[in-house]
Amino acid sequence: MDTSENSHLAPTAEFDPSAGGAGSLTRSWATHWNKTPERPCLFFGPGETLSYGELEAASRRAASRLHGTGLVAGDRILLSSANCAHLVIAHIACLRLGLVVVPTNTAYREAEVRHVVADARPRAALVDDPQRGLWIQSANDRIHVVSPDLPLPDAPTPELDIAAPNDPALIGYTSGTTGRPKGAVLSHQNLLSSVESLRLAWRWTSDDRLILTLPLFHMHGLGVGLHGTLHAGASAVVLSGFEPDSLFDAIAENEATLFFGVPTHYHRLIESTRVEELARLRLCVSGSAPLPADLHTRFEARTGQRIVERYGMTETVMLVSNPIEGERRPGSVGLPLPGVEMRLVGDPGEIEVRGPNVFTGYWERPEANAEAFRADGFFRTGDLGELDDAGYLTITGRARELLISGGYNVYPREVEEALGEHSGITECAVVGTPSREWGDTITAYVVTRPEDSITAEGIRDFLAPRLAPYKHPRIVHHIQALPRNALGKVQKHRLDDGRVLDEEPA
């Protein structure tokens, strides 16, 4: 598809993936902290505000301390913390120093943390939970683990902001075909070009103020919310998490203009008696999972807000968005963003994309890369879609088994392997049950030994030390046997509402 047709998003002629020659995220941000150091940048709570100049100074000091430990450009560093000023400063410092950030979900349990450590082999880790730190050091006792406030001695400042466009900036772990998360390597160019396309498409300016409730270990919160704010020279109110009343209060107290959320957030917001307060915002954006079309319509009726639904992935950051000017279609994720080439291949059509925002490949996974990329450079997203006559994209399903629950990726095989460790479960299958609130509700079909009585609560208790809570089955069905074909492959499509269908579904 020719993105020059998408005039409602931004003319292609305006799009420069290098953002005027900045080339790296931190050099882009430096234009703002050098030109307008007094401008408010980040708000974390009463009396805890950072201007652009203060953010530059704090991140410079943090980078010096990290460098003093022996870290150098190209080293990987794991970051796992709840949203706070220390985390943001440390993240920026890492990028300024040329380190490769490995954001890690704070809900991960020991086995998940150990996998990331073994795979990415970071030299250091910044974590806000001592237990998580113990898990990291038990996996590799050579890793230097400290808290995000960096209680380290000051050290001389090295040269900063020297990363080249193609240098890796971030490794984002996402579920893959093996059932174990694999790391998507994103360069400064990938991340910068994506926020530049959003700056143009969403008319993001220095006058905007975002309420950022999304976690900063997730691409939606980090790669869009934080990176986009700094690139636009805008400001953000960073909250520790999502809670409707806190959100409404923050909007009013800070004269906010933007809110980015996931469908689960919008389900909760529309149930609030204060939902009309969202009318004062310039823009509400939804992503990370499909937004039900009727929720879009009800939201507009209550608030006047036509939610901008968009589509992206860890591997690509943002790809497609409904327009700011022009029709925002309920049930559709919109049009390709500036710089993004998109096509549908096969029947049904798998979405394939190419552009400066698309990642460089999976970390040390040559076989996965060979499968993920076409010879002409197009990346196979694994999602299925349809295009209408105006070029709007609708996501119709997934070519692979990846589930999205509450905006988080869940790969069934990973959950199945964890359930398989239960002595009372002889076999199991994990699927997604469609949910208006969650997108996919994680659902387990289990076969147990006759003498064992295993409850859904017991299964979640068993999984608690093994998997993050969002991967736990919310629904558990006990069946006598899994449906299999003549070759013994499990036929998940025959699992339906707690039953095993005798015949192929129509």
Secondary structure, DSSP 8 states (H G I E B T S, - for coil): --GGG-TTT--GGG--TTTTTT-SHHHHHHHHHHH-TTSEEEEEETTEEEEHHHHHHHHHHHHHHHHHTT--TT-EEEEE--S-HHHHHHHHHHHHHT-EEEE--TT--HHHHHHHHHHH--SEEEES-HHHHHHHHHH-TTSEEE-TT-----------S---TTSEEEEEEE--TTSS-EEEEEEHHHHHHHHHHHHHHTT--TT-EEEE-S-TTSHIIIIIIIHHHHHHT-EEEE-SS--HHHHHHHHHHHT--EEEE-HHHHHHHHTSTTGGGGGG-SEEEE-SS---HHHHHHHHHHHS---EEEEEETTTEEEEE--SSS---TT--BEE-TT-EEEEETTTTEEEEESTTS--EETT-HHHHHHHB-TTS-EEEEEEEEE-TT--EEEEEESS--EEETTEEE-HHHHHHHHTT-TTEEEEEEEEEEETTTEEEEEEEEEE-TT----HHHHHHHHTTTS-GGGS-SEEEE-SS--B-TT--B-GGGEETTEE-SS---
